[in-house]
Amino acid sequence: MAELVSQPTSIQSVYNWYREDRLSVNRRYQRKLVWTLEEKQKLIESILKKYPVPAILIAERDGLPGNYEIIDGLQRLQSIMSFIETAFPTLDGKFFDLQGFPTAKSRADEGLFVPSEAEEHLSQKEVSTILDYNLAISVMRNATEAEINDVFDRINTYGRRLSDQERRQAGVQNDFSNMVRDIACTLRGDSTANVLPLHLMPSISIDLPRTKHGYAVQADEVFWVNQGILRSTDLRDSMDEQCIADIAACIVGGQLIERSKDSLDKIYQLGSLESERISDSLEVYGSQKFADEFKYCVDEIIKFCNEGQIQKLRNIIFENRTTNPFQSIFAIIFIAFHESIIKDNKKITDYAGLKKSLKNVGEKIGKTRRDTSPEERRKNIDMIKGLIGSYFVEEDIKSQIYGNHSTTDIESAIRRSEIELPNYELKQGILSLSSQRSIDKEALYKTLKTISAIANIGTETVGKVIVGVTDKDDHANRIKDLDGIEPKKVGRRFVVGVNREAKALRKSVEDYFSFWRNSIKNCEISQPLKDSVLSSMDFNSFYGLGIIVITIIPQKELSYFGEDVYYRKGDATERATTAKEIASLAQRFSKL
């Protein structure tokens, strides 16, 4: 049984925990950062006035004394830590003065955050007031996962602080809820490990158009908001996950459900007949199978929206301009696409015709409460299938749907590369950026060594080398001038693609892809690693730019490049130069 211990702790000490990665967030039940700037500023004002603030609840993580998982108080803790790192000012426009806190200043000097260039700062007395303020912290020790789940659920039952879908997802951990969460993260571009340090939360949180907190996920770039299906505030409240859950239940369960709060509540209510029906159905259907199908259908929807003149889905299906979200109509359209592609085993052959067939179709779909019934949903789905049917032909495309990277997978991986530096390597290509455009053999050689280095991270880490992406503005601009392409920005990266290199080399895209395969096949990488890499290499057209994804799956033993052993140090590839270093790397595989 869990033991609850009161542990008042100064903000100065909590900051040390924060930067030592001793405070973590479990994404399975914790929502994203959602506080407004004013809410953050009022919290700082309360601390400066020495007012009491609500208690913070953390749990000591199993086997890691002094390392804590945040149960309640995520928004408060992140607000305080980010204020210290000068992310925002007080209500009267003053920033935290790093000169008064050497610990934070040294973190800035190390490049862990970029301090604000401000003229107005807190006084030394005010800085001391903040650092000396004792937060009321309660620590759960020896808590089981079930107890943590129960406590979190009880805390968030009072006051309705979570949205309906956030509460559903937080209260249940099963294959269905995990699948919904994973698909949603991929589409938003915030896929990470389930547990991550508090300081990385901004990298997976959503910046709304008017807030500009500096969070990595821009709401208006995410599929749901970009296509007008949801408002940006809906995304913050996890309405995307609710939409996915509704569609998944209809498809996986083999029958349409009523689109209602009660229907989804029953699916997430452990032990209910509906929950057991969906769980049993998903076990047969397969979580990964459905996830691949969902992402493929999203890709096809994006393709027809981008055909010819690029248009939002909202502007295609509604005659009159509107900013209203249309989750229910999107679900009808999506299920019609899914049935046509997966159930009827067909492929789209005419994106332009398909786009035209759905013009103003939103006006034909009922929007009343009666239209949410399974019977009315079926009528609308069949109507959509009738409109789009002539733009499909029967063709087996299973190899394109399952096991390959979708456009959304690639966008998610590119965003994830900003957080998990050792696991990812981005390469703009193999050609030098000089006017001669010759193959840069040294860069190619370095990439091959990096593959072996990523494999040596450990037995549980999947890594990726993504070719056709750069994180350097000057490279993106140079490529734009050299190859006449428009780089696509994803997060802080630029997709420049590899089709331009194939063209410059006077090769087909297929021959260019073969060049990479042959380079790996003929290099000195350990054979088990080489075989697994060659079997999982993938090409995606990615908005006509072309991307190669090289996946490095976990290995059972240390990987070599020739006689050498390489490893990752941050986003750099290093060669192990001593027997001690090699032995330390080999130890990562000794428990298999």
C-alpha positions in Angstrom: 0.0 0.0 0.0 1.2 3.5 -0.8 2.6 5.7 1.9 2.0 9.5 1.7 4.7 11.7 3.0 4.6 15.5 3.3 7.8 17.0 1.9 7.8 20.8 1.7 10.6 21.7 -0.8 12.0 25.1 -1.9 11.6 26.1 -5.5 15.4 26.3 -5.7 15.6 22.5 -4.9 12.8 21.7 -7.2 14.6 23.4 -10.0 17.6 21.2 -9.4 15.3 18.1 -9.7 14.0 19.6 -12.9 17.4 20.0 -14.6 18.7 16.7 -13.3 15.7 15.0 -15.0 14.3 13.7 -11.7 10.8 15.0 -12.4 9.0 13.0 -15.1 5.6 13.0 -16.8 3.6 9.9 -17.7 1.9 10.8 -21.0 -0.5 7.9 -20.5 -2.6 9.9 -18.2 -1.1 13.4 -18.1 -2.5 16.0 -20.4 -0.4 18.5 -22.4 0.6 22.0 -21.2 -2.6 24.0 -21.4 -2.3 27.0 -19.0 -2.6 30.4 -20.5 0.0 33.1 -20.0 -2.2 34.9 -17.5 -2.6 31.8 -15.5 1.1 31.4 -15.3 1.7 35.0 -14.4 -0.9 34.9 -11.6 0.8 31.9 -10.1 4.2 33.7 -10.1 2.4 36.7 -8.5 1.0 34.5 -5.7 4.5 33.2 -5.0 6.0 36.7 -4.9 3.3 37.7 -2.5 4.0 34.6 -0.4 0.4 33.4 -0.8 -0.3 29.6 -0.5 -0.6 27.7 -3.8 -2.2 24.3 -4.1 -0.2 21.3 -3.1 1.7 19.2 -5.6 1.5 15.4 -5.6 4.3 13.3 -6.9 5.1 9.6 -6.7 8.5 8.1 -6.2 9.3 5.9 -9.2 10.0 2.2 -8.6 13.7 1.5 -8.1 14.7 5.1 -8.5 14.7 6.8 -5.1 14.7 10.6 -5.5 13.1 10.4 -8.9 9.5 11.4 -9.2 6.5 11.1 -11.4 4.1 14.1 -11.4 0.6 13.1 -10.4 -1.0 16.5 -9.8 0.7 19.9 -10.4 2.2 19.5 -13.8 1.0 23.0 -15.0 2.2 24.7 -11.8 5.6 23.1 -11.9 6.2 23.7 -15.6 5.1 27.3 -15.2 7.5 28.0 -12.3 10.4 26.3 -14.0 9.9 28.1 -17.3 9.6 31.4 -15.5 13.0 30.9 -13.9 14.3 30.2 -17.4 12.8 33.5 -18.6 10.1 32.1 -20.8 7.6 34.8 -19.8 7.5 37.9 -17.6 5.4 38.8 -14.5 2.1 40.7 -14.9 4.1 44.0 -14.7 6.5 42.9 -17.4 9.6 41.8 -15.3 11.7 38.8 -16.1 13.5 36.5 -13.7 17.1 37.7 -13.2 19.5 34.8 -13.9 22.3 36.7 -12.3 20.7 36.0 -9.0 20.6 32.3 -9.5 23.9 30.8 -10.7 22.5 27.3 -11.2 20.0 28.5 -13.8 22.6 30.8 -15.4 25.0 27.9 -15.8 22.3 25.9 -17.6 21.8 28.8 -20.0 25.5 29.1 -20.5 25.5 25.4 -21.4 22.9 26.0 -24.1 20.1 24.1 -22.3 17.8 27.1 -22.8 18.0 30.6 -24.4 17.5 33.4 -21.9 15.2 36.3 -22.8 16.9 39.6 -23.7 14.9 41.8 -21.4 15.5 45.2 -19.8 13.2 44.8 -16.8 14.1 42.2 -14.2 13.0 41.2 -10.7 15.1 42.6 -7.9 17.5 40.3 -6.0 15.0 40.3 -3.1 12.2 39.1 -5.4 14.5 36.4 -6.9 15.3 35.2 -3.4 11.6 35.2 -2.5 10.9 32.8 -5.4 13.8 30.5 -4.8 13.2 30.3 -1.1 9.4 29.7 -1.4 8.5 26.2 -0.1 6.1 24.3 -2.3 3.7 22.0 -0.5 4.7 18.7 -2.0 3.3 15.3 -1.0 5.1 12.2 -2.1 3.5 8.8 -2.7 6.0 6.1 -1.9 5.7 2.4 -2.8 2.6 3.2 -4.9 1.5 0.7 -7.5 0.4 1.7 -10.9 -3.2 0.9 -10.1 -3.0 3.2 -7.0 -1.5 6.1 -9.1 -4.2 5.6 -11.7 -6.9 5.7 -9.0 -5.6 8.8 -7.3 -5.2 10.7 -10.6 -8.8 9.7 -11.6 -10.2 10.9 -8.2 -8.3 14.2 -8.4 -9.6 15.0 -11.8 -13.2 13.9 -11.0 -13.7 17.0 -8.9 -14.2 20.3 -10.8 -14.2 18.8 -14.3 -10.7 20.0 -14.9 -10.2 17.5 -17.7 -12.2 17.2 -20.9 -14.4 14.1 -21.3 -11.8 12.4 -23.6 -8.8 13.2 -21.4 -10.6 11.6 -18.5 -11.5 8.6 -20.5 -7.9 8.1 -21.7 -6.5 8.8 -18.2 -8.7 6.3 -16.6 -8.1 3.3 -18.8 -4.9 1.5 -20.0 -5.8 -1.2 -22.5 -5.0 -2.0 -26.1 -7.8 0.3 -27.4 -6.9 3.4 -25.4 -3.2 2.9 -26.2 -3.9 2.5 -29.9 -6.0 5.7 -29.9 -3.3 7.6 -28.1 -0.6 6.4 -30.4 -2.5 7.3 -33.6 -3.3 10.7 -32.1 0.3 11.4 -31.2 1.5 10.4 -34.7 -1.0 12.7 -36.4 -0.1 15.6 -34.0 3.6 15.0 -34.4 4.3 14.6 -30.7 5.1 10.9 -30.4 7.6 10.2 -27.6 8.3 7.6 -25.0 5.4 7.3 -22.5 7.5 8.7 -19.7 9.6 11.8 -20.3 11.4 14.5 -18.2 9.3 17.5 -17.3 11.7 19.8 -19.2 10.7 18.1 -22.5 7.0 18.8 -22.1 7.1 22.0 -24.2 8.3 19.9 -27.1 5.2 17.8 -27.1 2.7 20.5 -26.2 0.4 22.5 -28.5 0.9 26.2 -29.2 -2.4 27.8 -30.1 -2.3 30.6 -32.8 -2.9 33.3 -30.2 -0.8 32.0 -27.3 2.7 31.7 -28.7 4.3 29.9 -25.7 7.1 28.6 -27.9 5.8 25.0 -27.7 6.9 22.8 -30.5 3.6 21.6 -31.9 1.9 24.4 -33.9 -1.9 23.7 -33.8 -2.5 25.1 -37.2 0.0 22.7 -38.8 -1.6 19.6 -37.3 -3.9 17.6 -39.7 -7.1 18.1 -37.7 -6.8 21.9 -37.5 -5.0 22.3 -40.9 -8.0 20.7 -42.6 -10.5 22.6 -40.5 -11.9 19.4 -38.9 -11.2 20.8 -35.4 -10.5 24.1 -33.9 -7.1 24.6 -32.3 -8.7 24.7 -28.8 -10.4 21.4 -29.6 -7.0 19.9 -30.2 -5.8 21.1 -26.8 -8.7 19.4 -25.2 -8.0 16.0 -27.0 -11.0 16.1 -29.3 -8.8 14.5 -31.9 -8.5 11.4 -29.7 -12.3 11.4 -29.3 -12.7 11.5 -33.0 -10.2 8.6 -33.5 -11.9 6.6 -30.8 -15.3 7.0 -32.4 -14.0 5.9 -35.8 -12.0 3.1 -34.4 -14.9 1.6 -32.5 -17.1 1.7 -35.6 -14.5 -0.1 -37.8 -12.8 -2.5 -35.3 -16.0 -3.4 -33.7 -17.6 -4.4 -37.0 -20.7 -2.2 -36.5 -21.4 1.5 -36.3 -22.0 3.0 -32.9 -24.1 6.0 -32.0 -22.0 9.1 -32.0 -22.5 10.2 -28.4 -20.8 10.8 -25.1 -22.6 7.8 -23.6 -21.4 5.4 -26.3 -17.7 6.4 -25.8 -18.0 6.3 -22.0 -19.2 2.7 -22.2 -16.3 1.7 -24.4 -13.8 3.2 -21.8 -15.7 1.7 -18.8 -13.7 -1.3 -17.8 -15.9 -4.4 -17.3 -18.8 -3.1 -19.3 -20.2 -5.2 -22.1 -19.3 -2.6 -24.7 -15.8 -2.3 -23.5 -15.3 -6.1 -23.6 -16.9 -6.3 -27.1 -14.5 -3.7 -28.5 -11.5 -5.2 -26.7 -12.3 -8.7 -28.0 -12.8 -7.3 -31.5 -9.5 -5.4 -31.4 -7.6 -8.5 -30.3 -8.8 -10.2 -33.5 -8.5 -7.1 -35.8 -5.0 -6.0 -34.5 -4.0 -2.6 -33.2 -1.1 -2.1 -35.6 -3.2 -3.2 -38.5 -5.8 -0.6 -37.8 -3.2 2.1 -37.1 -1.6 1.5 -40.5 -5.0 1.6 -42.2 -6.0 4.8 -40.4 -2.8 6.6 -41.3 -3.0 5.4 -44.9 -6.6 6.8 -45.2 -5.4 10.1 -43.8 -2.6 10.2 -46.4 -5.2 9.6 -49.2 -7.4 12.4 -47.8 -4.5 14.8 -47.8 -3.6 13.8 -51.4 -7.0 14.6 -52.8 -7.1 17.9 -50.8 -3.7 18.9 -52.3 -4.7 17.8 -55.9 -4.6 20.8 -58.2 -5.2 23.9 -56.1 -4.5 23.0 -52.5 -7.7 23.3 -50.4 -8.7 22.5 -46.9 -11.1 19.6 -46.6 -13.5 22.0 -44.9 -13.5 24.3 -47.9 -14.1 21.4 -50.3 -17.1 19.9 -48.6 -18.9 23.0 -47.5 -20.4 25.5 -50.0 -20.5 28.4 -47.6 -17.3 29.4 -45.8 -17.4 28.3 -42.2 -15.0 28.0 -39.3 -17.1 25.4 -37.5 -15.5 22.0 -36.7 -17.1 19.0 -38.4 -16.0 15.9 -36.5 -19.2 14.0 -37.2 -19.1 14.6 -41.0 -15.4 13.8 -41.1 -16.1 10.4 -39.4 -18.7 9.6 -42.2 -16.2 10.6 -44.9 -13.3 8.7 -43.3 -15.3 5.5 -42.8 -16.5 5.6 -46.4 -12.8 5.9 -47.5 -11.8 3.1 -45.2 -14.5 0.7 -46.5 -13.7 1.5 -50.1 -9.9 1.0 -49.7 -9.7 -1.7 -47.1 -13.0 -3.6 -47.1 -13.6 -3.4 -50.9 -9.9 -3.7 -51.7 -9.7 -0.7 -54.0 -7.3 2.1 -54.9 -7.9 5.7 -55.8 -7.1 6.3 -59.5 -8.4 9.9 -60.0 -7.8 12.3 -57.2 -9.0 15.3 -59.1 -12.3 13.6 -59.9 -12.6 12.4 -56.3 -12.1 15.9 -55.1 -14.8 17.2 -57.5 -17.3 14.5 -56.4 -17.1 15.7 -52.7 -17.6 19.3 -53.5 -20.2 20.7 -51.1 -21.1 17.2 -49.9 -21.3 18.5 -46.3 -24.6 20.1 -47.2 -26.1 16.7 -48.0 -25.2 15.1 -44.6 -27.6 15.6 -41.8 -26.5 17.4 -38.7 -29.3 16.8 -36.3 -29.2 14.6 -33.2 -31.1 11.9 -35.0 -28.3 11.7 -37.6 -25.9 10.4 -35.0 -27.7 7.0 -34.9 -26.0 4.0 -36.4 -28.8 3.7 -39.0 -28.4 7.3 -40.2 -24.6 7.1 -40.2 -24.9 4.0 -42.4 -27.1 5.9 -44.9 -24.6 8.8 -45.1 -21.6 6.5 -45.5 -23.3 4.7 -48.3 -24.2 8.0 -50.0 -20.5 9.1 -49.8 -19.4 5.7 -51.2 -21.8 6.1 -54.1 -20.4 9.5 -54.9 -16.7 8.5 -54.9 -17.0 4.9 -56.2 -16.2 5.6 -59.8 -12.8 7.1 -58.9 -11.6 3.8 -57.4 -10.5 0.5 -59.1 -10.0 -2.9 -57.5 -6.4 -3.5 -56.7 -4.5 -5.2 -54.0 -2.4 -2.5 -52.2 -1.8 -4.3 -48.9 2.0 -3.8 -49.4 1.5 -0.1 -49.5 -0.7 0.1 -46.4 1.0 -2.2 -43.9 4.5 -1.9 -42.6 5.5 1.1 -44.6 6.0 4.7 -43.3 3.0 6.9 -44.0 3.4 10.7 -44.5 2.1 11.2 -40.9 4.7 8.7 -39.6 7.5 10.6 -41.3 6.3 14.0 -40.0 6.1 12.5 -36.5 9.6 11.0 -36.8 11.0 14.3 -37.9 9.4 16.1 -34.9 10.6 13.3 -32.6 14.1 13.8 -33.8 14.2 17.2 -32.1 13.7 15.4 -28.7 15.4 12.0 -29.0 18.7 13.2 -30.6 20.7 10.0 -30.2 18.1 7.8 -31.9 17.7 9.9 -35.1 19.9 11.2 -37.8 18.8 13.6 -40.5 20.6 13.8 -43.8 19.8 16.3 -46.6 21.2 13.8 -49.1 24.4 12.5 -50.7 25.2 15.4 -53.0 27.5 18.3 -52.0 25.9 21.7 -52.0 28.6 23.1 -54.3 27.7 24.0 -57.9 29.3 20.8 -59.1 26.8 18.6 -57.2 29.2 15.6 -56.9 28.5 12.7 -54.5 29.9 13.5 -51.0 31.5 10.2 -50.3 32.6 11.2 -46.8 29.1 12.2 -45.8 27.8 8.9 -47.1 30.5 7.0 -45.2 29.6 8.9 -42.0 25.9 8.0 -42.5 26.8 4.3 -42.7 28.8 4.5 -39.5 25.9 6.3 -37.8 23.6 3.4 -38.6 25.9 1.1 -36.6 26.2 3.7 -33.8 22.4 4.0 -33.4 22.2 0.2 -33.3 24.6 0.3 -30.3 22.2 2.5 -28.2 20.7 -0.6 -26.7 18.2 -3.5 -26.9 15.0 -1.5 -26.6 15.6 1.5 -28.9 14.4 1.8 -32.5 16.4 4.4 -34.4 15.9 6.0 -37.8 18.1 7.7 -40.4 15.9 10.0 -42.5 17.3 11.1 -45.8 16.0 14.3 -47.4 15.8 16.5 -44.3 18.0 19.2 -42.9 17.9 21.2 -39.7 20.0 24.0 -41.1 18.3 27.1 -42.6 21.3 27.9 -44.8 21.2 24.4 -46.3 17.5 24.6 -47.0 18.0 27.9 -48.7 21.0 26.7 -50.7 19.0 23.6 -51.9 16.1 25.8 -52.8 18.4 27.9 -55.0 20.3 24.9 -56.5 17.4 22.6 -57.2 14.4 24.9 -57.6 12.3 23.2 -54.9 10.3 24.6 -52.0 11.4 23.0 -48.7 8.5 21.9 -46.5 9.0 23.0 -42.8 8.1 20.4 -40.2 8.7 21.6 -36.7 12.2 23.1 -36.8 13.3 20.9 -39.6 13.2 21.4 -43.4 12.2 18.6 -45.8 14.1 19.0 -49.0 13.6 15.5 -50.3 15.7 13.3 -52.5 13.8 13.4 -55.8 15.9 16.6 -56.6 19.1 14.5 -56.1 17.8 11.8 -58.4 17.1 14.4 -61.0 20.5 16.0 -60.6 22.2 12.6 -61.0 20.0 11.8 -64.0 18.7 8.7 -62.2 15.2 7.5 -61.7 13.9 7.6 -58.1 14.0 3.8 -58.1 17.7 3.8 -59.2 18.5 6.4 -56.5 16.9 4.3 -53.8 18.9 1.3 -55.1 22.1 3.3 -54.8 21.4 3.7 -51.1 20.5 0.0 -50.7 23.7 -1.1 -52.5 25.8 1.3 -50.4 24.5 -0.4 -47.3 24.7 -3.9 -48.8 28.4 -3.4 -49.7 29.6 -1.6 -46.6 31.3 -3.1 -43.5 28.3 -3.0 -41.1 27.8 -6.2 -39.0 25.7 -8.7 -41.0 22.8 -9.1 -38.7 22.3 -5.3 -38.6 22.8 -5.0 -42.3 20.1 -7.6 -43.0 17.6 -6.0 -40.7 18.3 -2.5 -42.2 17.9 -3.7 -45.8 14.7 -5.4 -45.0 13.1 -2.3 -43.5 14.3 0.5 -45.8 11.3 2.5 -47.1 10.6 5.3 -49.6 7.8 7.7 -49.3 6.8 10.3 -51.9 6.1 12.9 -49.1 4.4 15.7 -51.0 6.3 15.0 -54.2 9.7 15.6 -52.5 10.7 12.0 -51.7 12.0 10.7 -48.4 14.1 7.6 -47.6 13.6 6.2 -44.1 16.3 3.7 -42.8 15.0 2.0 -39.7 17.5 0.5 -37.2 15.6 -2.1 -35.1 17.1 -3.3 -31.7 19.9 -5.7 -32.1 20.9 -8.7 -29.9 24.6 -7.9 -29.9 27.1 -5.1 -30.4 27.4 -3.9 -34.0 30.6 -3.1 -35.7 31.7 -1.0 -38.7 34.7 -2.9 -40.0 36.9 -3.4 -37.0 35.5 -0.4 -35.2 32.7 0.2 -32.7 30.7 3.5 -32.9 28.2 5.0 -30.5 26.0 8.1 -30.2 26.8 11.0 -28.0 23.8 13.3 -28.3 23.3 13.8 -32.1 27.0 13.1 -32.8 28.6 9.7 -33.9 31.8 8.8 -32.0 34.2 6.0 -32.3 35.0 3.9 -29.2 38.8 4.3 -28.8 39.5 2.2 -25.7 38.7 -1.3 -24.6 36.8 0.1 -21.6 34.5 2.0 -23.9 33.8 -1.0 -26.0 33.2 -3.2 -22.9 30.8 -0.6 -21.6 28.8 -0.6 -24.9 28.8 -4.4 -25.0 27.3 -4.4 -21.5 24.1 -3.0 -22.9 23.5 -6.3 -24.7 24.7 -8.7 -21.9 21.3 -9.2 -20.3 19.7 -10.7 -23.4 
